[in-house]
Each structure stands twice: as C-alpha cells, then as structure tokens.
Amino acid sequence: MTRAANPIPNILTSIRLIAGVVMFLILAGATGGVPVLSAYLSPEDQFGLYRTAFYIFVIAAATDWVDGYLARRWHAESRWGAILDPIADKVLVTGAILGVLTSGSVPQIAIPCGLILFREFAVSALRETIAGQVSLPVTTLAKWKTTLQLLALGAQLFARNWDGFGLSFDHLPAFQLLADTLIWMAAIVTVWTGWQYFKRARREMA
C-alpha cells in the first residue's frame, strides 16, 4: 500500500497563493482603491494596513523556500504542487507590484515593474501554447529570479512603510536607491530568463 504524500508543502503553497490576493486587497484599501473603506481611514489606519500587507508579504515569500524544502526533504513532490507553485509565485509578485504602484510617487520603477509583469505573462502564455509539445523545465537562474523579485519587492514595500515604522527620513533616500537598484536587477534577470525560455522553445519546435 502506497503512503499518501505529505500535504503540508501544498498547503503552504496554497497559503502563499491566498496571501498574495489578500495582500493586494489590503494595499489597495490602504491607498484609496476601495473608496467605501478608504473614506473612513485615518493616516494611522493606512500605515497600519500597509504594515500588515508588508508582514503578509514577508511571511508568504518565506513559504516559497519552505514548501520546496519540505517537499524535497519528505519526498512529497506532486504534480499538483508543481502546477500550483509557479502560480502562487506569480500571484504574490503581481499583487506586490500592483500594490507598490498604487502607492504613487514611484515613476522610477514603472519600467522594471512593467517588464517583470510582461515577461511573466508572456512565459505563462508560451508554456500554455506549447504544452504537450515542448518541455520547458524551470532553470536554476529562473529560481533565483523569483528570489530576487521577492527581495526587491519586499524592499519596495518596506520603503513605502518607512515612516510607518518610525524610521528617520535621513536614511530613506539611500534605502530607496537600494530598493530601486534591486528592482532593476530583478527586471533584467527576469527578462533574460524569459528570453532563454523563448529561445529554447523555438529551437525545440524547429
């Protein structure tokens, strides 16, 4: 009799998927995206919601490593987990990007954020189009790409929370520069890995 796979890794992945949606809704509410709610929020309430969204993001991002580690350690890899994991990553990344952009005053990262979103949707469309014809396994660089995206977006969210944490504005410009550098690095790696997938798909189809 075959023992059932441990469900905990898939549960963590599902939590990350749900957390990405919840985080975005909280960020949207904090920045005026929900007029009925936002009209009753004080600045302190908005900062509180933004901090909550940041904490949710950090916890959800941590599960990206934990669920994979547990699945390998417990030999609990499953087809469902392989499908759900990249979806959860994309929902979390997309929700964080949209949440950061709704905060306003971030024109310097509009281009890298757009590039990341375009690449993610393009590669998803590519995988769906060639499903069953060409296999595109996730590369090591693509895995690190997700880690870099999460780190960069976490830094952006933290910068948006700066005064909410009571930190001195004297250090904000330096940290914002670091956060912006990280998001550009993430965008470059994201586009490069996307090009690698399209190049491989074209070669395999030929």
C-alpha positions in Angstrom: 0.0 0.0 0.0 1.5 3.4 -1.1 1.7 6.0 1.6 0.0 9.3 0.7 2.2 12.3 0.1 2.6 14.8 3.0 0.1 17.6 2.2 1.9 20.3 4.2 4.1 21.6 1.2 1.0 22.0 -0.9 -0.9 23.7 2.0 1.9 26.2 2.3 1.8 26.9 -1.4 -1.9 27.4 -1.3 -1.5 29.8 1.6 1.0 31.8 -0.5 -1.5 32.0 -3.3 -4.2 33.3 -1.0 -1.8 35.6 0.8 -0.9 37.3 -2.5 -4.5 38.2 -3.2 -5.2 39.3 0.4 -2.0 41.4 0.5 -3.0 43.2 -2.7 -6.6 43.9 -1.4 -5.1 45.4 1.8 -2.7 47.6 -0.2 -5.5 48.7 -2.5 -7.6 49.6 0.5 -4.8 51.5 2.2 -4.1 53.6 -0.8 -7.6 54.6 -1.7 -8.5 51.7 -4.0 -11.6 50.9 -2.0 -13.5 54.3 -1.7 -16.1 53.0 0.7 -13.4 51.8 3.1 -10.7 54.4 2.4 -13.0 57.4 3.2 -13.1 56.2 6.9 -9.4 55.5 7.2 -7.1 57.9 9.1 -3.4 58.2 8.2 -2.6 55.9 11.1 -5.1 53.3 9.8 -3.5 53.4 6.4 0.0 52.9 7.8 -1.3 50.1 9.9 -2.8 48.4 6.8 0.4 48.9 4.9 2.4 47.3 7.7 0.0 44.4 7.7 0.4 43.9 4.0 4.2 44.0 4.4 4.1 41.4 7.1 1.9 39.2 5.0 4.2 39.5 2.0 7.3 38.6 4.1 5.6 35.5 5.5 4.2 34.5 2.1 7.6 35.0 0.5 9.3 32.8 3.1 7.0 29.9 2.2 8.4 30.0 -1.3 11.6 28.4 0.1 10.0 26.4 2.9 7.4 24.5 0.8 10.0 23.4 -1.7 12.5 22.4 1.0 9.9 20.3 2.8 8.6 18.7 -0.4 12.2 17.5 -1.2 13.0 16.5 2.4 9.8 14.5 2.8 9.8 13.2 -0.8 6.4 14.8 -1.1 6.8 16.3 -4.6 3.5 16.2 -6.5 2.1 17.1 -9.9 -0.4 19.5 -8.2 2.4 21.2 -6.3 4.5 21.6 -9.4 1.5 23.4 -11.1 0.4 25.4 -8.0 3.9 26.7 -7.0 4.6 29.0 -10.0 1.0 30.2 -10.0 1.4 31.2 -6.3 4.7 32.9 -7.1 3.2 34.9 -9.9 0.1 36.0 -7.9 2.4 37.1 -5.0 4.7 39.0 -7.3 1.9 40.6 -9.3 0.0 41.6 -6.2 3.1 43.2 -4.7 3.9 45.1 -7.9 0.4 46.4 -8.3 0.3 47.3 -4.6 3.5 49.3 -4.9 2.4 51.1 -8.0 -0.9 52.1 -6.4 1.0 53.9 -3.7 2.1 56.5 -6.2 5.3 58.5 -6.5 7.2 55.6 -8.0 7.8 56.6 -11.6 11.4 55.4 -11.4 10.3 51.8 -11.1 7.4 51.8 -13.5 9.5 50.4 -16.4 11.1 47.5 -14.4 7.8 46.6 -12.9 6.2 46.6 -16.3 9.0 44.4 -17.7 8.5 41.9 -14.9 4.8 41.7 -15.5 5.1 41.4 -19.3 7.7 38.6 -19.0 5.7 36.6 -16.5 2.5 36.7 -18.6 4.4 36.1 -21.8 6.2 33.0 -20.4 2.9 31.7 -19.0 1.3 32.1 -22.4 4.3 30.3 -24.0 4.0 27.4 -21.7 0.3 27.0 -22.3 0.7 27.3 -26.1 3.4 24.6 -26.3 2.1 22.3 -23.6 2.4 18.7 -24.6 4.8 19.6 -27.4 7.9 21.0 -25.8 9.1 20.7 -22.2 10.4 23.9 -20.6 11.8 22.9 -17.1 12.5 25.7 -14.7 16.1 26.7 -14.8 18.3 27.4 -11.8 18.6 31.1 -12.9 14.8 31.3 -13.1 14.5 30.0 -9.5 16.9 32.7 -8.3 14.9 35.2 -10.4 11.9 34.6 -8.2 14.0 35.1 -5.1 15.4 38.3 -6.4 11.9 39.6 -7.3 10.6 38.9 -3.8 13.6 40.5 -2.2 13.3 43.6 -4.4 9.6 43.9 -3.9 10.0 43.4 -0.2 12.4 46.3 -0.2 10.0 48.5 -2.1 7.2 47.7 0.3 9.5 48.4 3.3 10.4 51.8 1.7 6.7 52.6 1.4 6.3 51.7 5.1 9.3 53.8 6.2 7.5 56.4 8.3 5.0 53.8 9.5 7.9 52.1 11.2 9.0 55.4 12.8 12.4 55.4 11.0 14.4 58.6 10.3 13.9 60.1 6.8 17.6 60.9 6.7 18.3 57.3 5.6 15.3 56.8 3.3 17.0 58.1 0.1 19.8 55.6 0.4 17.5 52.8 1.1 15.2 53.8 -1.7 18.2 53.8 -4.1 19.0 50.2 -2.9 15.4 49.1 -3.4 15.3 50.7 -6.9 18.6 49.0 -7.8 17.2 45.7 -6.7 14.0 46.0 -8.8 16.0 46.9 -11.9 18.3 43.9 -11.3 15.3 41.7 -10.9 13.8 43.0 -14.1 17.0 42.4 -16.1 17.3 38.8 -14.8 13.5 38.3 -15.4 13.7 39.4 -19.0 16.9 37.4 -19.6 15.3 34.2 -18.3 12.2 34.9 -20.4 14.4 35.2 -23.5 16.1 31.9 -22.6 12.7 30.2 -22.5 11.6 31.6 -25.8 14.9 30.7 -27.4 14.7 27.2 -26.2 11.1 26.8 -27.2 11.9 28.0 -30.7 14.9 25.6 -31.0 12.8 22.7 -29.8 9.9 23.5 -32.1 12.3 23.7 -35.1 
